[in-house]
Amino acid sequence: MDVVLSAVAADLVGRLITFLVGKYKEPGAAEDAVRLRRALLRAGAVVEEAEGRQIASRAMLLQLHQLRRQMCRGAYALDVDAIRWRAGDPGKRHATAARRTFSRLHLGTGGGLSVAVESLEAALSDMRELVVLLGGCPRVARQPYSAYLLMESCMFGRQMEKEQIIGFLLRSSQDLDVLPILGPREVGKWTLVEHVCLDERVRKHFAHIHRLSSDYEHHLSLIDGAARSLIVVGLDGGGGSGEEEERWRRLHASVRRRAHGGSKFILISRAGAHAGLGTAPPLWLRAPRREELWYFFRALAFGGADPEGLPKLLRVAMALFAGIHDPAAFAAAGLIAASLRADLSARSWRRVLGVYAGATDWRGVFLCRPVNGAPGVPCTFRDRRKSTGAATARSVLPGVTMLDLVTGGAVLPGGETRFDVLVWRSRIPPYASYVATCDVGRARQVVAVEKKRARTRRRRQQGEERDELISLKKR
């Protein structure tokens, strides 16, 4: 009886606190939310206009970079706040699930709505001169209007770095200059460089653009010394070995002896030790911040729909986003968002959440759904490979896709327990494709072991509860 009374009292106290917090703080929070929505609309308009311009001024690019960062931070704060209030109301039907989602989020909003809205409004107040100056910047090719089409078909958040590289390439020089581009794997180094190479200004400036892989020494004959060339070299770059650096120096010396005076090198590597191989300061690429990645994921998942009008879907999206920690964050976000956007219903989104949550709970085992309502098939993925280039023919890629496995549209190879799956294919240059091998046999073994462990834990817990009950009766 004492336990019941304590539970009832705790519940009443919790409801009272929630009521008081809502009564005295909700007006201020609601006002901040309205201000933040307005500021996000204004910031989105400025960023969209700026992304359609060729901006050469580094000061303008830095201002735009700061505004984009505060815009992503504000959108993240607004959505997290919606989950927070839903989790704090015990009268809400999904409060428990919302609290679970909220506890998993990596909160980086630094003070909630009030700080986010003040930071964004301060950034916007500094944009008046930028908006005026944008009118003097030439336009680029027309981009898709819809936000999710723009992010799915174009590079996200690298405008400042792109313009910095283009500025280096167009700068006149008689020497063979080298720009190292460094950063961790899957951060988008090749994607950034490919977008630079496709830029109209770069294509007009250089007669030839050469993309050389680790066996670049075999392609020296392709470089025309009489024409201005851009040469992109990718180093294996795990640890910056002396042998690899020596091969690079031989390549640079050989090209320098016969190359046109305006030719340039771009050097791509993961190794920080390769920073000293350039004649210009290296460009370091960092992984996207959580707020930036959420803005990207949110736009792709909801498409043209308003997340604030779909609170159930917003909670599921936040729960899925909390589990994205893959080094290939953009690829993971794109894959999950495509799975969600295929069907904007709460049931479908909860099913997708179940698939990815199961992979977390059972050591990377996905409970995939074949076509025609067949029972779920456990899959664990091994040997992930990456290939790039538009020349990667569709016929070479696996016919089974991860999207089909998640959404229930896959026709699995009959009788096979190991088969290749197209995990994700990028829609922007250099068109990276991620392929992995699904091992159904191994996954079934893992599931059987985990179920056995769960039964053992349950029996142990039941035994401990029985012993405790016997001990209480003896007292």
WOJOSUL-V524873 format. One record per pair of residues at least 24 apart in sequence whose C-alpha atoms are under 10 Angstrom apart, sorted by the first residue. I is the first residue (numbers start at 1). J is the second residue. D is the distance in whole Angstrom. If there is no record, write none. Layout:
I & J & D
I & J & D
This chain:
11 & 90 & 9
14 & 88 & 9
14 & 89 & 9
14 & 90 & 8
15 & 88 & 9
15 & 89 & 8
15 & 90 & 7
15 & 91 & 9
17 & 88 & 10
17 & 89 & 10
18 & 85 & 9
18 & 88 & 7
18 & 89 & 6
18 & 90 & 8
18 & 91 & 10
19 & 88 & 10
19 & 89 & 8
19 & 90 & 10
21 & 88 & 9
22 & 85 & 9
22 & 88 & 9
22 & 89 & 9
26 & 85 & 9
28 & 113 & 10
28 & 114 & 9
29 & 81 & 9
29 & 112 & 9
29 & 113 & 7
29 & 114 & 8
30 & 113 & 9
31 & 113 & 10
31 & 114 & 9
32 & 78 & 9
32 & 112 & 10
32 & 113 & 6
32 & 114 & 6
32 & 115 & 9
32 & 116 & 9
32 & 117 & 7
32 & 118 & 9
33 & 74 & 10
33 & 77 & 9
33 & 78 & 7
33 & 79 & 10
33 & 81 & 9
33 & 82 & 10
33 & 113 & 7
33 & 114 & 8
33 & 116 & 10
33 & 117 & 8
34 & 78 & 10
34 & 117 & 9
35 & 113 & 9
35 & 114 & 9
35 & 117 & 7
35 & 118 & 9
35 & 120 & 10
35 & 121 & 9
36 & 71 & 9
36 & 74 & 7
36 & 75 & 8
36 & 77 & 9
36 & 78 & 8
36 & 113 & 8
36 & 114 & 9
36 & 116 & 8
36 & 117 & 5
36 & 118 & 8
36 & 119 & 10
36 & 120 & 8
36 & 121 & 8
37 & 74 & 9
37 & 75 & 8
37 & 78 & 8
37 & 117 & 9
38 & 117 & 10
38 & 121 & 10
39 & 71 & 8
39 & 74 & 9
39 & 117 & 7
39 & 118 & 10
39 & 120 & 7
39 & 121 & 6
39 & 122 & 10
39 & 123 & 10
39 & 124 & 8
40 & 70 & 9
40 & 71 & 6
40 & 72 & 9
40 & 74 & 7
40 & 75 & 7
40 & 78 & 10
40 & 117 & 9
40 & 120 & 8
40 & 121 & 9
40 & 124 & 10
41 & 71 & 9
42 & 71 & 10
42 & 120 & 10
42 & 121 & 9
42 & 124 & 8
43 & 67 & 7
43 & 68 & 8
43 & 70 & 9
43 & 71 & 6
43 & 72 & 10
43 & 120 & 8
43 & 121 & 9
43 & 123 & 9
43 & 124 & 7
43 & 127 & 9
44 & 68 & 8
44 & 71 & 7
44 & 72 & 10
44 & 147 & 10
46 & 124 & 9
46 & 127 & 8
46 & 128 & 10
46 & 130 & 9
46 & 131 & 7
46 & 134 & 9
47 & 71 & 9
47 & 131 & 10
48 & 143 & 10
48 & 145 & 9
48 & 147 & 9
48 & 150 & 10
49 & 131 & 9
49 & 134 & 8
49 & 135 & 9
49 & 139 & 9
50 & 130 & 9
50 & 131 & 8
50 & 134 & 7
50 & 135 & 9
50 & 137 & 9
50 & 139 & 9
50 & 159 & 9
51 & 139 & 9
51 & 140 & 8
51 & 143 & 9
51 & 156 & 10
51 & 157 & 9
51 & 159 & 7
52 & 134 & 10
52 & 137 & 9
52 & 138 & 9
52 & 139 & 6
52 & 140 & 5
52 & 141 & 7
52 & 142 & 7
52 & 143 & 7
53 & 134 & 7
53 & 135 & 9
53 & 136 & 9
53 & 137 & 6
53 & 138 & 6
53 & 139 & 4
53 & 140 & 5
53 & 141 & 9
53 & 142 & 10
54 & 134 & 9
54 & 136 & 10
54 & 137 & 6
54 & 138 & 6
54 & 139 & 6
54 & 140 & 6
54 & 159 & 9
54 & 163 & 8
54 & 201 & 10
55 & 133 & 10
55 & 134 & 8
55 & 136 & 9
55 & 137 & 6
55 & 138 & 8
55 & 139 & 9
55 & 140 & 10
55 & 159 & 9
55 & 160 & 9
55 & 163 & 7
55 & 164 & 10
56 & 137 & 8
56 & 138 & 10
56 & 160 & 9
56 & 163 & 7
56 & 164 & 8
56 & 166 & 9
56 & 167 & 7
57 & 133 & 10
57 & 137 & 10
57 & 160 & 10
57 & 163 & 9
57 & 164 & 9
57 & 167 & 10
58 & 160 & 8
58 & 161 & 10
58 & 163 & 8
58 & 164 & 8
58 & 167 & 10
59 & 130 & 9
59 & 160 & 10
60 & 127 & 9
60 & 129 & 9
60 & 130 & 7
60 & 131 & 10
60 & 133 & 9
60 & 134 & 9
60 & 160 & 9
61 & 130 & 9
61 & 159 & 8
61 & 160 & 5
61 & 161 & 9
61 & 163 & 8
61 & 164 & 9
62 & 159 & 10
62 & 160 & 7
63 & 123 & 8
63 & 124 & 10
63 & 126 & 8
63 & 127 & 8
63 & 130 & 8
63 & 160 & 10
64 & 123 & 9
64 & 127 & 8
64 & 130 & 8
64 & 159 & 9
64 & 160 & 8
65 & 157 & 8
65 & 158 & 9
65 & 159 & 8
65 & 160 & 7
65 & 161 & 10
66 & 120 & 9
66 & 123 & 7
66 & 124 & 10
67 & 119 & 9
67 & 120 & 7
67 & 121 & 10
67 & 122 & 9
67 & 123 & 6
67 & 124 & 7
67 & 126 & 9
67 & 127 & 8
68 & 120 & 9
68 & 123 & 9
68 & 157 & 8
68 & 292 & 9
69 & 120 & 9
69 & 123 & 10
69 & 157 & 9
69 & 289 & 9
69 & 291 & 8
69 & 292 & 7
69 & 295 & 10
70 & 109 & 10
70 & 116 & 7
70 & 117 & 9
70 & 118 & 10
70 & 119 & 7
70 & 120 & 5
70 & 121 & 9
70 & 122 & 10
70 & 123 & 7
70 & 124 & 9
70 & 291 & 9
70 & 292 & 9
71 & 116 & 9
71 & 117 & 9
71 & 119 & 9
71 & 120 & 6
71 & 121 & 10
71 & 123 & 9
71 & 124 & 10
71 & 291 & 9
71 & 292 & 9
71 & 295 & 9
72 & 116 & 10
72 & 120 & 10
72 & 289 & 9
72 & 290 & 9
72 & 291 & 5
72 & 292 & 5
72 & 293 & 8
72 & 294 & 8
72 & 295 & 6
72 & 296 & 9
73 & 108 & 8
73 & 109 & 6
73 & 110 & 9
73 & 112 & 10
73 & 113 & 10
73 & 116 & 7
73 & 117 & 9
73 & 119 & 9
73 & 120 & 8
73 & 289 & 9
73 & 290 & 9
73 & 291 & 5
73 & 292 & 7
73 & 294 & 9
73 & 295 & 8
74 & 109 & 8
74 & 112 & 9
74 & 113 & 8
74 & 114 & 10
74 & 115 & 9
74 & 116 & 5
74 & 117 & 7
74 & 118 & 10
74 & 119 & 8
74 & 120 & 7
74 & 291 & 8
74 & 295 & 10
75 & 109 & 10
75 & 113 & 10
75 & 116 & 9
75 & 117 & 10
75 & 291 & 8
75 & 292 & 9
75 & 294 & 8
75 & 295 & 7
75 & 298 & 9
76 & 107 & 9
76 & 108 & 9
76 & 109 & 7
76 & 112 & 10
76 & 113 & 10
76 & 116 & 9
76 & 290 & 9
76 & 291 & 6
76 & 292 & 8
76 & 293 & 10
76 & 294 & 7
76 & 295 & 7
76 & 298 & 9
76 & 318 & 10
77 & 107 & 8
77 & 108 & 8
77 & 109 & 6
77 & 110 & 9
77 & 111 & 9
77 & 112 & 6
77 & 113 & 6
77 & 114 & 9
77 & 115 & 9
77 & 116 & 7
77 & 117 & 9
77 & 291 & 8
78 & 109 & 9
78 & 112 & 8
78 & 113 & 7
78 & 116 & 9
78 & 117 & 9
78 & 308 & 9
79 & 113 & 10
79 & 294 & 10
79 & 298 & 10
79 & 307 & 8
79 & 308 & 8
79 & 311 & 9
79 & 314 & 8
79 & 315 & 9
79 & 318 & 8
80 & 105 & 8
80 & 106 & 10
80 & 107 & 8
80 & 109 & 9
80 & 112 & 8
80 & 113 & 9
80 & 314 & 10
80 & 315 & 9
80 & 318 & 8
81 & 109 & 10
81 & 112 & 7
81 & 113 & 7
82 & 308 & 8
82 & 311 & 8
82 & 314 & 9
82 & 315 & 9
83 & 311 & 8
83 & 312 & 10
83 & 314 & 8
83 & 315 & 7
83 & 318 & 9
86 & 311 & 9
86 & 315 & 9
94 & 312 & 8
94 & 315 & 9
97 & 315 & 8
97 & 316 & 9
97 & 319 & 9
98 & 312 & 9
98 & 315 & 7
98 & 316 & 9
98 & 318 & 9
98 & 319 & 9
99 & 315 & 10
100 & 315 & 10
100 & 319 & 8
101 & 315 & 7
101 & 316 & 8
101 & 317 & 10
101 & 318 & 7
101 & 319 & 5
101 & 320 & 9
101 & 321 & 10
101 & 322 & 8
102 & 315 & 9
102 & 318 & 8
102 & 319 & 8
102 & 322 & 9
103 & 319 & 10
103 & 322 & 9
104 & 318 & 9
104 & 319 & 7
104 & 320 & 10
104 & 321 & 9
104 & 322 & 6
104 & 323 & 8
105 & 290 & 10
105 & 318 & 7
105 & 319 & 8
105 & 320 & 10
105 & 321 & 8
105 & 322 & 5
105 & 323 & 9
106 & 290 & 8
106 & 291 & 9
106 & 321 & 10
106 & 322 & 7
106 & 323 & 10
107 & 290 & 9
107 & 291 & 9
107 & 322 & 10
108 & 289 & 9
108 & 290 & 8
108 & 291 & 7
109 & 290 & 10
109 & 291 & 8
140 & 199 & 9
140 & 200 & 9
141 & 200 & 10
146 & 299 & 9
146 & 303 & 8
146 & 304 & 7
147 & 296 & 9
147 & 299 & 6
147 & 300 & 8
147 & 303 & 7
147 & 304 & 7
148 & 296 & 8
148 & 297 & 9
148 & 298 & 9
148 & 299 & 5
148 & 300 & 5
148 & 301 & 8
148 & 302 & 8
148 & 303 & 5
148 & 304 & 7
149 & 299 & 9
149 & 300 & 8
149 & 303 & 8
149 & 304 & 9
150 & 299 & 9
150 & 300 & 9
151 & 295 & 10
151 & 296 & 7
151 & 297 & 9
151 & 299 & 8
151 & 300 & 7
151 & 334 & 10
151 & 427 & 10
151 & 428 & 10
152 & 296 & 9
152 & 297 & 10
152 & 299 & 9
152 & 300 & 7
152 & 334 & 8
152 & 338 & 10
152 & 426 & 8
152 & 427 & 7
152 & 428 & 8
153 & 426 & 9
153 & 427 & 6
153 & 428 & 6
153 & 429 & 9
154 & 195 & 9
154 & 427 & 8
154 & 428 & 6
154 & 429 & 9
155 & 188 & 9
155 & 191 & 8
155 & 192 & 8
155 & 195 & 8
155 & 427 & 10
155 & 428 & 7
155 & 429 & 9
156 & 192 & 10
156 & 288 & 10
156 & 292 & 9
156 & 293 & 10
156 & 296 & 8
156 & 330 & 9
157 & 288 & 9
157 & 292 & 8
157 & 293 & 10
157 & 296 & 9
158 & 188 & 9
158 & 191 & 10
158 & 192 & 7
158 & 195 & 10
158 & 285 & 9
159 & 192 & 9
161 & 192 & 8
161 & 193 & 10
161 & 196 & 10
161 & 283 & 8
161 & 284 & 9
161 & 285 & 8
162 & 192 & 7
162 & 193 & 8
162 & 194 & 10
162 & 195 & 8
162 & 196 & 6
162 & 197 & 10
162 & 199 & 10
163 & 196 & 8
164 & 196 & 10
164 & 283 & 9
165 & 192 & 9
165 & 193 & 8
165 & 196 & 7
165 & 197 & 10
165 & 266 & 9
165 & 283 & 8
166 & 193 & 10
166 & 196 & 7
166 & 197 & 9
166 & 199 & 9
166 & 201 & 8
166 & 202 & 7
167 & 202 & 10
168 & 264 & 9
168 & 266 & 10
168 & 280 & 9
169 & 196 & 10
169 & 201 & 10
169 & 202 & 7
169 & 205 & 9
169 & 206 & 9
169 & 230 & 8
169 & 262 & 9
169 & 263 & 9
169 & 264 & 7
169 & 265 & 9
169 & 266 & 9
170 & 201 & 8
170 & 202 & 7
170 & 205 & 7
170 & 206 & 9
170 & 262 & 9
170 & 264 & 10
171 & 262 & 9
172 & 261 & 9
172 & 262 & 7
172 & 263 & 10
173 & 261 & 7
173 & 262 & 6
173 & 263 & 8
173 & 264 & 9
174 & 260 & 8
174 & 261 & 4
174 & 262 & 6
174 & 263 & 8
174 & 264 & 10
175 & 256 & 8
175 & 259 & 10
175 & 260 & 9
175 & 261 & 6
175 & 262 & 7
175 & 263 & 8
175 & 264 & 8
175 & 279 & 10
176 & 230 & 10
176 & 252 & 8
176 & 253 & 9
176 & 255 & 8
176 & 256 & 6
176 & 257 & 10
176 & 259 & 8
176 & 260 & 8
176 & 261 & 7
176 & 262 & 7
176 & 263 & 6
176 & 264 & 5
176 & 265 & 7
176 & 279 & 9
177 & 252 & 10
177 & 256 & 10
177 & 261 & 10
177 & 262 & 9
177 & 263 & 8
177 & 264 & 5
177 & 265 & 6
177 & 266 & 9
177 & 278 & 7
177 & 279 & 6
177 & 280 & 7
178 & 231 & 9
178 & 232 & 10
178 & 252 & 9
178 & 263 & 10
178 & 264 & 6
178 & 265 & 5
178 & 266 & 6
178 & 267 & 7
178 & 277 & 8
178 & 278 & 5
178 & 279 & 5
178 & 280 & 6
178 & 281 & 9
178 & 282 & 9
179 & 232 & 10
179 & 264 & 8
179 & 265 & 6
179 & 266 & 5
179 & 267 & 6
179 & 268 & 9
179 & 275 & 9
179 & 277 & 8
179 & 278 & 5
179 & 279 & 7
179 & 280 & 5
179 & 281 & 7
179 & 282 & 6
179 & 283 & 8
180 & 232 & 10
180 & 233 & 10
180 & 234 & 10
180 & 265 & 8
180 & 266 & 6
180 & 267 & 5
180 & 268 & 6
180 & 269 & 7
180 & 272 & 10
180 & 274 & 7
180 & 275 & 6
180 & 276 & 8
180 & 277 & 7
180 & 278 & 6
180 & 279 & 8
180 & 280 & 8
180 & 281 & 7
180 & 282 & 5
180 & 283 & 6
180 & 284 & 8
181 & 234 & 10
181 & 266 & 7
181 & 267 & 6
181 & 268 & 5
181 & 269 & 7
181 & 270 & 8
181 & 271 & 10
181 & 272 & 10
181 & 274 & 9
181 & 275 & 8
181 & 278 & 9
181 & 281 & 9
181 & 282 & 6
181 & 283 & 5
181 & 284 & 6
181 & 285 & 7
182 & 237 & 9
182 & 267 & 8
182 & 268 & 6
182 & 269 & 5
182 & 270 & 5
182 & 271 & 7
182 & 272 & 7
182 & 273 & 10
182 & 274 & 8
182 & 275 & 7
182 & 282 & 7
182 & 283 & 6
182 & 284 & 5
182 & 285 & 6
182 & 286 & 9
183 & 268 & 9
183 & 269 & 7
183 & 270 & 5
183 & 271 & 8
183 & 272 & 8
183 & 283 & 8
183 & 284 & 6
183 & 285 & 5
183 & 286 & 6
183 & 287 & 8
184 & 238 & 10
184 & 269 & 8
184 & 270 & 5
184 & 271 & 8
184 & 272 & 9
184 & 284 & 9
184 & 285 & 8
184 & 286 & 7
184 & 287 & 8
184 & 327 & 9
185 & 237 & 10
185 & 238 & 10
185 & 269 & 9
185 & 270 & 6
185 & 271 & 10
185 & 286 & 10
185 & 287 & 9
185 & 327 & 7
185 & 328 & 8
186 & 270 & 10
186 & 287 & 9
186 & 326 & 9
186 & 327 & 6
186 & 328 & 5
186 & 329 & 8
186 & 330 & 8
186 & 331 & 9
187 & 270 & 10
187 & 285 & 7
187 & 286 & 7
187 & 287 & 6
187 & 288 & 8
187 & 327 & 8
187 & 328 & 7
187 & 329 & 8
187 & 330 & 8
188 & 285 & 8
188 & 286 & 9
188 & 287 & 9
188 & 328 & 9
188 & 330 & 9
189 & 234 & 10
189 & 268 & 7
189 & 269 & 8
189 & 270 & 9
189 & 283 & 10
189 & 284 & 9
189 & 285 & 7
189 & 286 & 10
190 & 232 & 10
190 & 234 & 9
190 & 268 & 8
190 & 269 & 10
190 & 388 & 9
190 & 429 & 9
190 & 430 & 7
190 & 432 & 10
191 & 388 & 10
191 & 428 & 8
191 & 429 & 6
191 & 430 & 6
191 & 431 & 8
191 & 432 & 9
192 & 285 & 10
192 & 429 & 9
192 & 430 & 9
193 & 232 & 8
193 & 266 & 8
193 & 267 & 10
193 & 268 & 9
193 & 429 & 9
193 & 430 & 9
194 & 232 & 10
194 & 428 & 9
194 & 429 & 6
194 & 430 & 6
194 & 431 & 10
195 & 428 & 9
195 & 429 & 7
195 & 430 & 8
197 & 230 & 9
197 & 232 & 9
198 & 429 & 9
202 & 230 & 9
203 & 230 & 9
205 & 229 & 9
205 & 230 & 9
205 & 262 & 9
205 & 263 & 10
206 & 230 & 6
206 & 231 & 10
206 & 262 & 9
206 & 263 & 8
206 & 264 & 9
207 & 263 & 10
208 & 263 & 9
209 & 263 & 10
209 & 264 & 10
210 & 265 & 10
211 & 266 & 9
212 & 267 & 10
213 & 268 & 10
214 & 244 & 9
214 & 247 & 10
214 & 248 & 10
215 & 247 & 10
216 & 247 & 9
216 & 248 & 9
216 & 251 & 8
217 & 247 & 8
217 & 248 & 9
217 & 250 & 9
217 & 251 & 7
217 & 254 & 10
220 & 251 & 8
220 & 254 & 8
220 & 255 & 8
221 & 255 & 10
223 & 255 & 8
223 & 258 & 9
223 & 259 & 8
224 & 255 & 9
224 & 258 & 8
224 & 259 & 7
224 & 260 & 8
225 & 255 & 8
225 & 256 & 9
225 & 257 & 9
225 & 258 & 5
225 & 259 & 4
225 & 260 & 5
225 & 261 & 9
225 & 263 & 9
226 & 258 & 8
226 & 259 & 7
226 & 260 & 6
226 & 261 & 9
226 & 263 & 10
227 & 259 & 8
227 & 260 & 6
227 & 261 & 9
227 & 262 & 9
227 & 263 & 8
228 & 259 & 8
228 & 260 & 5
228 & 261 & 7
228 & 262 & 6
228 & 263 & 5
228 & 264 & 8
229 & 259 & 8
229 & 260 & 7
229 & 261 & 9
229 & 262 & 7
229 & 263 & 5
229 & 264 & 7
229 & 265 & 9
230 & 262 & 9
230 & 263 & 6
230 & 264 & 5
230 & 265 & 6
230 & 266 & 8
231 & 255 & 10
231 & 263 & 8
231 & 264 & 6
231 & 265 & 5
231 & 266 & 6
231 & 267 & 8
232 & 264 & 9
232 & 265 & 6
232 & 266 & 5
232 & 267 & 6
232 & 268 & 8
233 & 265 & 7
233 & 266 & 6
233 & 267 & 5
233 & 268 & 6
233 & 269 & 9
234 & 266 & 8
234 & 267 & 6
234 & 268 & 5
234 & 269 & 6
234 & 270 & 10
235 & 267 & 7
235 & 268 & 6
235 & 269 & 5
235 & 270 & 8
235 & 271 & 9
235 & 274 & 9
236 & 268 & 9
236 & 269 & 7
236 & 270 & 8
236 & 271 & 9
237 & 268 & 8
237 & 269 & 5
237 & 270 & 5
237 & 271 & 5
237 & 272 & 9
237 & 273 & 9
237 & 274 & 8
238 & 269 & 8
238 & 270 & 6
238 & 271 & 6
238 & 272 & 9
238 & 273 & 10
239 & 269 & 10
239 & 270 & 8
239 & 271 & 6
239 & 272 & 8
239 & 273 & 8
239 & 274 & 9
240 & 269 & 9
240 & 270 & 9
240 & 271 & 5
240 & 272 & 8
240 & 273 & 6
240 & 274 & 6
240 & 275 & 10
241 & 271 & 9
241 & 273 & 9
241 & 274 & 9
242 & 273 & 10
244 & 274 & 10
245 & 273 & 9
245 & 274 & 8
245 & 277 & 8
248 & 277 & 9
249 & 277 & 8
252 & 277 & 10
287 & 327 & 8
287 & 328 & 9
287 & 329 & 8
287 & 330 & 10
288 & 329 & 8
288 & 330 & 9
290 & 321 & 9
290 & 322 & 9
290 & 324 & 10
290 & 325 & 10
290 & 329 & 10
293 & 321 & 9
293 & 324 & 10
293 & 329 & 8
293 & 330 & 7
293 & 333 & 8
294 & 318 & 9
294 & 321 & 7
294 & 322 & 9
294 & 324 & 10
294 & 333 & 9
296 & 330 & 8
296 & 333 & 8
296 & 334 & 9
296 & 337 & 9
297 & 321 & 8
297 & 329 & 10
297 & 330 & 8
297 & 332 & 9
297 & 333 & 6
297 & 334 & 7
297 & 335 & 10
297 & 336 & 8
297 & 337 & 6
297 & 338 & 10
298 & 333 & 9
298 & 337 & 8
299 & 337 & 9
300 & 333 & 8
300 & 334 & 7
300 & 335 & 10
300 & 336 & 9
300 & 337 & 6
300 & 338 & 7
300 & 340 & 9
300 & 341 & 7
301 & 333 & 9
301 & 334 & 8
301 & 335 & 10
301 & 336 & 8
301 & 337 & 4
301 & 338 & 6
301 & 339 & 8
301 & 340 & 6
301 & 341 & 5
301 & 342 & 9
301 & 343 & 10
301 & 344 & 9
302 & 337 & 8
302 & 338 & 10
302 & 340 & 8
302 & 341 & 6
302 & 342 & 10
302 & 343 & 10
302 & 344 & 8
303 & 337 & 9
303 & 338 & 10
303 & 340 & 10
303 & 341 & 7
303 & 344 & 10
305 & 341 & 10
305 & 344 & 9
310 & 344 & 10
310 & 345 & 10
310 & 346 & 9
311 & 346 & 10
312 & 345 & 9
312 & 346 & 7
312 & 347 & 10
312 & 349 & 9
312 & 350 & 9
313 & 340 & 9
313 & 344 & 8
313 & 345 & 8
313 & 346 & 6
313 & 347 & 9
313 & 348 & 10
313 & 349 & 7
313 & 350 & 8
314 & 346 & 10
314 & 349 & 10
315 & 349 & 10
315 & 350 & 10
316 & 340 & 10
316 & 346 & 8
316 & 349 & 7
316 & 350 & 7
316 & 351 & 10
316 & 352 & 9
316 & 353 & 7
317 & 349 & 8
317 & 350 & 9
317 & 352 & 10
317 & 353 & 8
319 & 353 & 8
319 & 357 & 9
320 & 349 & 10
320 & 350 & 10
320 & 352 & 9
320 & 353 & 6
320 & 354 & 9
320 & 356 & 8
320 & 357 & 8
321 & 353 & 10
323 & 356 & 8
323 & 357 & 8
323 & 360 & 8
324 & 356 & 10
330 & 426 & 10
331 & 423 & 9
331 & 424 & 7
331 & 425 & 8
331 & 426 & 8
331 & 432 & 9
331 & 433 & 10
331 & 434 & 9
332 & 423 & 9
332 & 424 & 8
334 & 424 & 8
334 & 425 & 9
334 & 426 & 8
335 & 402 & 8
335 & 403 & 7
335 & 423 & 8
335 & 424 & 6
335 & 425 & 9
335 & 426 & 9
336 & 402 & 10
336 & 403 & 8
336 & 406 & 9
336 & 424 & 10
337 & 403 & 10
338 & 403 & 7
338 & 407 & 10
338 & 424 & 10
339 & 402 & 9
339 & 403 & 6
339 & 404 & 8
339 & 405 & 10
339 & 406 & 7
339 & 407 & 6
340 & 403 & 9
340 & 406 & 10
340 & 407 & 9
342 & 403 & 9
342 & 407 & 8
343 & 407 & 9
348 & 406 & 10
348 & 407 & 8
349 & 407 & 10
351 & 406 & 8
351 & 407 & 8
352 & 406 & 6
352 & 407 & 7
353 & 406 & 10
354 & 406 & 10
355 & 405 & 10
355 & 406 & 7
355 & 407 & 10
356 & 406 & 9
361 & 450 & 9
362 & 443 & 9
362 & 446 & 7
362 & 447 & 7
362 & 449 & 10
362 & 450 & 7
362 & 451 & 9
363 & 443 & 9
363 & 446 & 8
363 & 447 & 9
363 & 450 & 9
364 & 443 & 9
364 & 446 & 9
365 & 438 & 10
365 & 439 & 10
365 & 440 & 9
365 & 442 & 9
365 & 443 & 6
365 & 444 & 9
365 & 446 & 8
365 & 447 & 8
366 & 405 & 9
366 & 406 & 9
366 & 438 & 10
366 & 440 & 10
366 & 443 & 8
367 & 405 & 9
367 & 406 & 8
367 & 443 & 9
367 & 447 & 10
368 & 402 & 9
368 & 403 & 10
368 & 404 & 9
368 & 405 & 5
368 & 406 & 6
368 & 407 & 8
368 & 408 & 8
368 & 410 & 9
369 & 404 & 8
369 & 405 & 5
369 & 406 & 6
369 & 407 & 7
369 & 408 & 5
369 & 409 & 8
369 & 410 & 7
369 & 411 & 9
369 & 412 & 10
370 & 404 & 8
370 & 405 & 6
370 & 406 & 8
370 & 407 & 8
370 & 408 & 5
370 & 409 & 6
370 & 410 & 5
370 & 411 & 6
370 & 412 & 7
371 & 404 & 8
371 & 405 & 8
371 & 407 & 9
371 & 408 & 5
371 & 409 & 5
371 & 410 & 5
371 & 411 & 6
371 & 412 & 8
372 & 408 & 8
372 & 409 & 8
372 & 410 & 9
372 & 411 & 9
373 & 408 & 8
373 & 409 & 9
374 & 408 & 9
376 & 405 & 10
376 & 408 & 9
377 & 405 & 9
377 & 412 & 10
377 & 440 & 7
377 & 443 & 9
377 & 444 & 9
378 & 438 & 9
378 & 439 & 9
378 & 440 & 6
378 & 441 & 9
378 & 442 & 9
378 & 443 & 6
378 & 444 & 6
378 & 445 & 10
378 & 446 & 9
378 & 447 & 8
379 & 405 & 10
379 & 417 & 9
379 & 418 & 9
379 & 437 & 9
379 & 438 & 6
379 & 439 & 6
379 & 440 & 5
379 & 441 & 8
379 & 442 & 8
379 & 443 & 5
379 & 444 & 8
379 & 446 & 10
379 & 447 & 10
380 & 418 & 10
380 & 436 & 9
380 & 437 & 8
380 & 438 & 6
380 & 439 & 5
380 & 440 & 7
380 & 441 & 9
380 & 442 & 7
380 & 443 & 5
380 & 444 & 9
380 & 446 & 9
381 & 418 & 10
381 & 419 & 10
381 & 420 & 9
381 & 421 & 9
381 & 423 & 10
381 & 435 & 9
381 & 436 & 6
381 & 437 & 5
381 & 438 & 5
381 & 439 & 6
381 & 440 & 9
381 & 442 & 10
381 & 443 & 9
382 & 420 & 9
382 & 435 & 9
382 & 436 & 6
382 & 437 & 5
382 & 438 & 7
382 & 439 & 7
383 & 420 & 10
383 & 435 & 8
383 & 436 & 6
383 & 437 & 6
383 & 438 & 9
384 & 420 & 10
384 & 421 & 10
384 & 422 & 10
384 & 423 & 9
384 & 434 & 7
384 & 435 & 6
384 & 436 & 4
384 & 437 & 7
384 & 438 & 10
385 & 422 & 10
385 & 423 & 10
385 & 433 & 8
385 & 434 & 6
385 & 435 & 5
385 & 436 & 6
385 & 437 & 9
386 & 423 & 10
386 & 424 & 10
386 & 425 & 10
386 & 432 & 7
386 & 433 & 6
386 & 434 & 5
386 & 435 & 6
386 & 436 & 9
387 & 425 & 10
387 & 430 & 9
387 & 431 & 8
387 & 432 & 6
387 & 433 & 5
387 & 434 & 7
387 & 435 & 8
388 & 425 & 9
388 & 426 & 9
388 & 429 & 8
388 & 430 & 6
388 & 431 & 6
388 & 432 & 4
388 & 433 & 6
388 & 434 & 9
389 & 429 & 7
389 & 430 & 5
389 & 431 & 5
389 & 432 & 7
389 & 433 & 9
390 & 427 & 10
390 & 428 & 9
390 & 429 & 8
390 & 430 & 7
390 & 431 & 6
390 & 432 & 8
390 & 433 & 10
391 & 430 & 10
391 & 431 & 9
392 & 431 & 9
392 & 432 & 9
392 & 433 & 8
397 & 421 & 8
397 & 422 & 7
397 & 425 & 10
397 & 433 & 8
397 & 434 & 9
397 & 435 & 8
398 & 422 & 6
398 & 423 & 9
398 & 435 & 8
398 & 436 & 9
398 & 437 & 10
401 & 425 & 10
401 & 435 & 9
401 & 436 & 10
402 & 435 & 9
402 & 436 & 9
402 & 438 & 10
416 & 440 & 8
416 & 441 & 9
417 & 441 & 6
417 & 442 & 9
417 & 443 & 10
418 & 442 & 9
